[in-house]
């Protein structure tokens, strides 16, 4: 083994320490991509689980509780140290020359996550107040399917009633309502229906639904005519003011009995497959009959079982059972994802000062 002079060893140690420190001196920029992806994915998963859990809890007459992630502060630190010691002995010394090299490092990842319980008057009002029809139809304008959005957020259109679940009792939708939504979807796909917001000095902002008749194919015009008949709208009118009302409006209005966020969640909860033992001990509200499981409107079924599912879109553990939505159930996945948008439309946020729960993650 070739001899390395002590001075040469010192030079090599200093060079190695410099390279090591320079290579790790900028850890912050490299964490941005990873952190943003990981945190956004985790928060999205937690929202799905939280919403699913609260939907299930409604079937058990349990209190829904929401916790929001207010802030995430990621903190990193990197400490490095190096040491060099040596001994040069005389030519007659027994121990000879020696060089001792030492290095140490410490990396710390310590994020601080702040949780805010969603409570207070504004949150409660947002949870119980029906969603503004203008916001609902703006989702149609953005490309969401009419039958999907209206089927989840509306109790009635001009008095024609949708499927509803109240106090464990399910009332099926009027056939006219189902047919009207199907036609609206087809008219929407043809670009023959739209919405605009008009501003009046006295009345403020008013949402207007209009049906186009120019350059529209004859079969679409016939579908528009059928929608007017089903929803009791005047045949010759092309524009209708959107108003919230549980009953039929004036001739120039389309009365929309929209649901609150709590009603939407309650409607979702009617599709939960409650375990037999919980039905027998009356700890949960019954809703769907066994023969209803395979009907088309039950495609957003939330399943249950003792074993954790392997291929679930999202799953929660509650009362010794797993409740989940199959990853292959596209209708249920779309419905749960849309509920997050409905939560925003309901304006459930609260700007008031609330108690904060800050947990440093060690």
Rosetta blueprint (number, residue, H / E / L):
1 X L
2 X L
3 X L
4 X L
5 X L
6 X H
7 X H
8 X H
9 X H
10 X H
11 X H
12 X H
13 X H
14 X H
15 X H
16 X H
17 X H
18 X H
19 X H
20 X H
21 X H
22 X H
23 X H
24 X L
25 X L
26 X L
27 X L
28 X H
29 X H
30 X H
31 X H
32 X H
33 X H
34 X H
35 X H
36 X H
37 X H
38 X H
39 X H
40 X H
41 X H
42 X H
43 X H
44 X H
45 X H
46 X H
47 X H
48 X H
49 X H
50 X H
51 X H
52 X H
53 X H
54 X H
55 X H
56 X H
57 X H
58 X H
59 X H
60 X L
61 X L
62 X L
63 X L
64 X L
65 X L
66 X L
67 X E
68 X E
69 X E
70 X E
71 X E
72 X E
73 X E
74 X L
75 X L
76 X E
77 X E
78 X E
79 X E
80 X E
81 X E
82 X E
83 X E
84 X E
85 X E
86 X E
87 X E
88 X L
89 X L
90 X L
91 X L
92 X L
93 X L
94 X L
95 X L
96 X L
97 X L
98 X E
99 X E
100 X E
101 X E
102 X E
103 X E
104 X E
105 X E
106 X E
107 X E
108 X E
109 X E
110 X L
111 X L
112 X E
113 X E
114 X E
115 X E
116 X E
117 X E
118 X L
119 X L
120 X L
121 X H
122 X H
123 X H
124 X H
125 X H
126 X H
127 X H
128 X H
129 X L
130 X L
131 X L
132 X L
133 X H
134 X H
135 X H
136 X H
137 X H
138 X H
139 X H
140 X H
141 X H
142 X L
143 X L
144 X L
145 X L
146 X H
147 X H
148 X H
149 X H
150 X H
151 X H
152 X H
153 X H
154 X E
155 X E
156 X E
157 X E
158 X L
159 X L
160 X E
161 X E
162 X L
163 X L
164 X E
165 X E
166 X E
167 X L
168 X L
169 X E
170 X E
171 X E
172 X L
173 X L
174 X L
175 X H
176 X H
177 X H
178 X H
179 X H
180 X H
181 X H
182 X H
183 X H
184 X H
185 X H
186 X H
187 X H
188 X H
189 X H
190 X L
191 X L
192 X L
193 X E
194 X E
195 X E
196 X E
197 X E
198 X E
199 X E
200 X E
201 X L
202 X L
203 X L
204 X E
205 X E
206 X E
207 X E
208 X E
209 X E
210 X E
211 X E
212 X L
213 X L
214 X L
215 X L
216 X L
217 X L
218 X H
219 X H
220 X H
221 X H
222 X H
223 X H
224 X H
225 X H
226 X H
227 X H
228 X H
229 X H
230 X H
231 X L
232 X L
233 X L
234 X L
235 X L
236 X L
237 X L
238 X L
239 X E
240 X E
241 X E
242 X E
243 X E
244 X E
245 X L
246 X L
247 X L
248 X L
249 X L
250 X L
251 X L
252 X L
253 X E
254 X E
255 X E
256 X E
257 X E
258 X E
259 X L
260 X L
261 X H
262 X H
263 X H
264 X H
265 X H
266 X H
267 X H
268 X H
269 X H
270 X L
271 X L
272 X E
273 X L
274 X L
275 X L
276 X H
277 X H
278 X H
279 X H
280 X H
281 X L
282 X L
283 X L
284 X L
285 X L
286 X L
287 X L
288 X L
289 X L
290 X H
291 X H
292 X H
293 X L
294 X L
295 X L
296 X H
297 X H
298 X H
299 X L
300 X L
301 X L
302 X E
303 X E
304 X E
305 X E
306 X L
307 X L
308 X L
309 X L
310 X L
311 X L
312 X E
313 X E
314 X E
315 X E
316 X E
317 X E
318 X E
319 X L
320 X L
321 X E
322 X E
323 X E
324 X E
325 X E
326 X E
327 X L
328 X L
329 X L
330 X H
331 X H
332 X H
333 X H
334 X H
335 X H
336 X H
337 X H
338 X H
339 X H
340 X H
341 X H
342 X H
343 X H
344 X H
345 X H
346 X L
347 X L
348 X L
349 X L
350 X L
351 X L
352 X L
353 X L
354 X L
355 X L
356 X E
357 X E
358 X E
359 X E
360 X E
361 X L
362 X L
